[in-house]
Amino acid sequence: MSKTGTAANLNGVVAVVTGASRGAGKGIAIALGAAGATVYVTGRTVQEGAAPLPGTIAGTADAVTRAGGRGIAVACDHADDAQVKALFERVAREQGGLDILVNNATALHDQLIEQGPFWQKPLALVDILDVGLRSAYVASWYAAPLMVARRNGLIAFTSSFGASCYMHGPGYGAQKVGVDKFAKDMAVDLKPFNVAAVSIWMGMLKTDRTKRVMDADPAKYAGFWDIAESPDFTGRIIAALYRDSARAEKSSQVLIGAEVALEYGITDLEGQQPPSHRPMLGGPTQAHPAIVQ
């Protein structure tokens, strides 16, 4: 595709976005829908008020449809392999295959961002290595055969600068490093089948969760909201990556979303250009070309 910033056409494309009741997943799903994709929206929240933050899978699916795509809500606890298996069996049955998987489901504990050493925080923070790391592997394991059969596809992992610098403690950092490595290594296995795998570092996001944190300490986060990314921003990047005729060249890479957006000519809502935080937080380490079988 030409790198002009024109919205990618995803008519006929089938996508699964995990953890899309709210936040990044919701924005990504809506952005893919706006490009014309059929989007399976997964998550655990089926009733408003059942979670501390607003949002449901049905609400996101409706927003996908209103944006111009087709949203399909599927209740799925990504800690349950049987539910994940059923999800992809349904996609195969209803669509005959899959083109895009966005691994976004992540267990974020409410005390994640509290200051203090990891041993003084709840042990439950380690659940991010189950839903967030292991769950992404399982979803990819079920999705890959559907893409391989089509000789086409993209698996994208949502990640962050926490893979490079200290951010929210070792559990969070290990999960981000882990999905980055998934992208690097899965890309090797998928390369012969024209299926790409990438990990995308997002910046601070304009979500209900972020707003709740900022409202609790406005002085600490003064000015951050103005440079934060909309949740849709990463979805538009993923759409452009999928439609890029040179997509294979980016496979296996860990990408900073704001930098890829510049390459594709993508701006955020209202024409804003989110900054890359590489100078302040560091950049990704790419895979060594050696392959040991």
N, C-alpha and C positions, 0 to 999 in steps of 0.2 A: 504494500500500500504506500501511497505517497504520504510523506510526513507533513501534513497540512493542518491537522487539527480537525478535519471534517469527521463527523461522527461515523464510527464504523457501522456498516450494515450487517446485522446479525440475523436477518430474516432466515428462518429455517434452522438456526443453530439451537442446540439443546444444551442447557447449562444446569449444574447443581451448585448451589451456594449453601454451605453449611453454617450453622449458627447465625441465621439471618432474621431472627425475631426483631432485632434492633441493632443499633451501632453500625460498625463497618460492614457486616454482612448484609444488613438491610440496604444500605446505600449502594453496595456493589450490585445486589440483585436488581435494584431499581434502575441503575445505570445500564445494565445488560438488557433489561426489558425495554428501556428507552431506545436501544439500538435494534429492537425487534426480536430478541431471543425469547424462547420458551424457557422459563426459569423455575426449577424445583427449589423451593424455599424450605429449608429444614431448621428445626429447633425444637425446644421442649415447651415453649410457652404457647398455649392454645387459648388461654382465657386472659383477658386484660385484668390486671390486678394480682395475678398469680405470682408475679415476679416483682422485686423491689423497683424496677425501672419499667416504664411503659413500653408496649410493643408486643405483638403476637405474630406468629407465622402467617396467619390469615390476613392480618393487616398489611404485612409486607407483600404477600402475593397479590392482594388487591391493588396495591400501589404499583407493582410491576405491570399489571394489566392496564391500569390507567395511564402509565407512561408510554404504552404502545406495544408491549410484549404480551406474553401470556404467563401469568403467575400461577403456580401450583403449590399449595401448602402441604407439607408432609411432616407430621409429628415424628420426630426421631431423636432419641437420646443417644448421642454419639459415644456414650460409655458402654452401650449395649451392642455388641457385634451383630447379634441377630437382627436388630432393628436396622442397622446399616446395610446388611445383606438384603433385607426386604426392600429397602429404599432403591437400591440399584437394580434389583430384579424388576421392580415396578417401572423404573425408567426404561429399561430394556424392553419390557413388555409393551409399554405405551408409545415409546418413541423409536424403538428399533436400534438405539445407540445413544452415544453421548459425545459431545464436542468439547465442553469446558467443565472442569471441576475447580471450584474455589474452596480450598480448605481454610475455613475461618473459625469454626467452632472452637471455643477456648473457655476453660473454667477459670474465671477471674474472681478470686475471693475478695470480699469487701475490704479486708484488711491488707490487701496486696501493697497499697501505696503508703501504708503507715511506716514511719521511720523506726529503725531498730534492727538488730541482727536477726537473722532468719530463725534462730532457735527460740526467740522470744515471741514469735508470731505463731499462729495456729499451724499445726502439722498439715491441716487441710490445704494449705497453699500448694502442696506438692501435687494436688489433683490436676494441675495444669500439665503434668507429664502424662496424664491419662487422657483427659479431654483437652486436646491442644497439640499433643505430640503423637501418642499412640493412635488416637482417633484419626489423625490425618493420614497415618500410614494405612490404617484399615480402609478408610474411604478410598484412598488411591489404589489399594489392592483390588477393590471391587470395581473401580472405575476404569482402570487401565485396560482390561480385556475388551471393554466396550469401545474404547478409542482405537486400540490396536486393530480390531476387526474392521474399522473404517479407514485405517491408515491415515488418521488425522486426529488432532486433539491438542488440548492445552490443560495442564494441571498447574494451578497457581496456589501458592501458600502465602497467607498474609503474615508478615513478620515486622520487625522493628529494629531500631538502633540498639535495643537492649541486647542484641546478639553481639554487639561490639563493646559497649561500655557497661558499667554497673548501672542497672536500672531495675528497681523494685525487688532486688534480691536474686539469689542463685537459681531458684526454681524458674522464675520468669526468663532469666537469661538462657538457661539450659534449653527451655522450650523453643526459644527463638533460634538459637544455634542449631537445634535439632531439625527444625523444618527447613532451614537453609540447606543443611546437609542432605535432607530428603530430596530437595530440588536438584542438587548437584548430582547425586548418585542415581536417582530415578531417570534423569535425563540420559544417562549412559545406556540404561536398559531400553529406553523408549526410542532412542535415536533411529534405529532401523525402520521404525514404523511411522515416521513423520509425526510423532507426538512429542511435544515440548513440555518441559517442566521448569518453572521459575519460582523464585521467592521474592516478594516485594516488600521492601521496608516502607511502612507508612509513617508519616509524621503524627503529631498530635491531631486528634480528630474532633470535630465539632459534633459530639454526641451528647445524649442525656447524661451518661456516666461522667463525661469530662466536665460538663456544666455543673453537675452536682459537686464535684471536687473543687472547681474554681470558685463556686459560690461560697464554699465553706472557708476559703482563705483567699479572698480577692486580691489582697496586696501581694501575696506570693506569686500569683499567676497574672499579674497586670500585663496586658499587651499580648499574652499568649493566644487568646481567642482570635485576635485579628490575623494571626499568621497560621492558624490551624487549618487543616484540610477538611473539606466536606467528606462525608462517608461515600458519596457518589464518585469522588475523584479517582479512587483506586479502581472502581468499576469501569470507568471510561478508559483507563490505562489498559486494563485487561482486555477490553473489547478491541483496542487498537493493536495490542500484541497478537491477539488471535488472528486478526485480519492482515497482519504484516506478512508480506510474501517472504521476508527474510527472518521469519519467526525462529527458524532453526538456529540461527546465529546467536540468539539470546538464550536458547535452551541451556540449562545447567547454571545460569547466572543468578546471582543475588543482586537485585536491582533496587536502587533508591527511586521510589515512585516519582518524586518531584523532578528528578533528573531525566527519567524516561519521558515524562510529560513534556519537558522542554524539547526533547528530540522529536516527539510526535506533534508538537504544536498544540498540546492540550492545555487549556487553562481550567481553573476551577470555576465554581459558580460566580457569576457576575464578573468574569474576566480576570480574576485574581490568579497570580502565579505563586503557589506555595514554595517556600524556600527549601533547599536541601540543607539538612543539618549536619552534613559531613564535616565541615570545619570544627564544629563544636563537639560532636558526639562520635566521630570516626566513621570509617567506611567499611564496606564488606570485604571479606577475603574470598577470592574466587577459587574454584577447584583447581588443583594441580592436574595437568594433563595425563599423568600416569594412570594406567588402569591395571589393577592386579586381579586376575581371575582366580 
